[in-house]
Amino acid sequence: MGKDDRHDDTGTQTTVFGVEVERMLDRAHDMCRRHGARMTQQRRLVLGLVLSADRPIGAYDLLDRLRRDTKGAAPPTVYRALDFLLEQGLIHKIERLSAFVACRHMLHSAHECDNHLHSAQFLICTKCGHVTELEDSQIVHALVTATQARQFSLRTSTIEAEGICAACS
């Protein structure tokens, strides 16, 4: 009988998040396994914290939250987990904010980006800091067309647009 995916290598129970976050964590675990990557307890916990955050979260905020559940958590631990999650396409870094958000379309939908451009567009409210992730195929198509015309092989794309959200206008 196989080991419960919610336990680490030592059998320690991981932090349990809400039902929706746990579902996305299980999906992320399955995606990693299919790609030959290992979703460790630490990586799962960091992803769960990113998924649970109500806005983009910085590495040191993640570290503070991680220290509540894990003894000895240090910046390199968080940065290694974030690097892994970025590499797997499970999170995005919002450069403008030096913060991270979950890749919602990867974790909510049935598609995967194995053979597709991993692209994200973000609307960032300059008043309240709220960030909305778009998945607009027209934007992606225009970008792919423009780069192909210049014989440029696009692998990933992140667009950050700043403005004022509806709640703040």
N, C-alpha and C positions, 0 to 999 in steps of 0.2 A: 504494500500500500504506500502511496506517495506522501511526501511531506506536505503539510498545509502551507499554501503560498503566503499565508499571513504570519509565518514564523521565519526568523532568520536562521542562519546556519547553526546557532547554538540552541535553537528551540525557543528563544525568547519571543514573546508576543509583541508584535508591532503596535504602534498607536493606531487605534481604530478611529476613523473619520466618519462622517455622515454617509448614508447609503449611496448617494449620488457620487461622492468623492471616492468611496471604496470601489464602486463600479468602474470608474475611470482608472483607478489604480490597478485594478485587475486587468483591464484592457491594456494598459501600458505594460504591465508585466508580460502579458501574452505577446504583445508586439515585440518586446525586447527578446523574448525567448525565440520567436520566429526568425529574428535577425541574428541570432547567436550571441546576443548581449545579455548580461546578467543584471537583473534588477535586485540589488541588495536591499536589506532592511533600511540602511541609511539613505539610499537613493529614493526608495519608496516613501520614506518619511519626509524627505525634502520635497519631493513632488506633491505629496499630500498637503504639505504646508503651503506650497505655491497655489495649488488648486483651491485651498480653503480661504486664501487671502481675498479680501473684498476689493483689493486694488493691487497694482504691481508692487512687488515686495523686493527690497534690497537684500544683498547677501548678509549684511550684519543684522538686519531684522530677522532673517531666517535663522541665523546663528543664535540670537537671543531666544527665539521660540524653540529651537532644537535643544538648547541647554535645559529647558524645562523637562524634557523627556529623556535626554541622553547625557550621561556623565562624560566629561572629557571632550565634548564637542569643541572643535577649534576651526578657525577660518579655513585652513587647507581642506578639512573634511567637507565643508559646505561648498567650496569652490570646485573640488573634484566631482562632487555629486552634480552640481550645476553644469559643469563641462560635459559630463556624461549625458544628462538630460537634454542639453542643447544639441549634442551630437546625434542623439536618437530622434530629434525633432519633436520632443514632447513639451518643450518650453521654448519661449522666445525671450531674448533680451531686448528691452526697450532702452536703446542707447541714450536717448534724451533724458531719461529718468534714472539711469544706472540701476534698473530694477528688472524683475523677471515676472512673466505671466505664463500660464499654461497655454499650450497650443490647443485651444478648444475644439477646432474642427477635426484635428487628428484624434482626439479622445472622445468626441461625441459621434462622429460619423463612421460609416463602414469602410470608407476608402483609406488607402495608405499611400504614402508618397514614395514608394520604392522607385518607380520609374517616372515620377512626375516632379516638376519643379516645386520645391517647398517654398511657398510664398506666403507672406502675411502683410496685411495692411492694418495700421492702427490709427485710430482717431483719438488724440490726446487733448483733453480739456485743460486749458491753461489756467482756469479758475479753480476748479475742484480737484483736478488730477485724475478724474475718471478716464479709463482707457477702454475703448471698444475695439475688438478685433473684427475685421471684415474678412470675407472670403469672396472677393469679387472677381469672377472669371474674366470680365472685360478688362480690368486693370492688368491682370496677369497676361492675357492675350496681347495687349498693347505693348507690354514690356518685352515679352518673348519676341514679338514681331520686330521691335526696334533693335533688340540685341542681335537677332539672327541677321538682320540687314547689315550689321557691322561685323559679321562673322565672329560673334562672341558667344561662347557656350555658357549660358546662365545656369547656375546650379541652385542658387538660393536667392531670395529677395525679401527685404523687409522695408516697408515704407511707413514712415511716421509722419502723420499730418497733425498739425496743431491748430486748435481753434477753440470755440466755446460750445459746450454741449447744450442740448435743449433745456435741461434743468437749470442751467446757469444763465441762459439768455433772457 
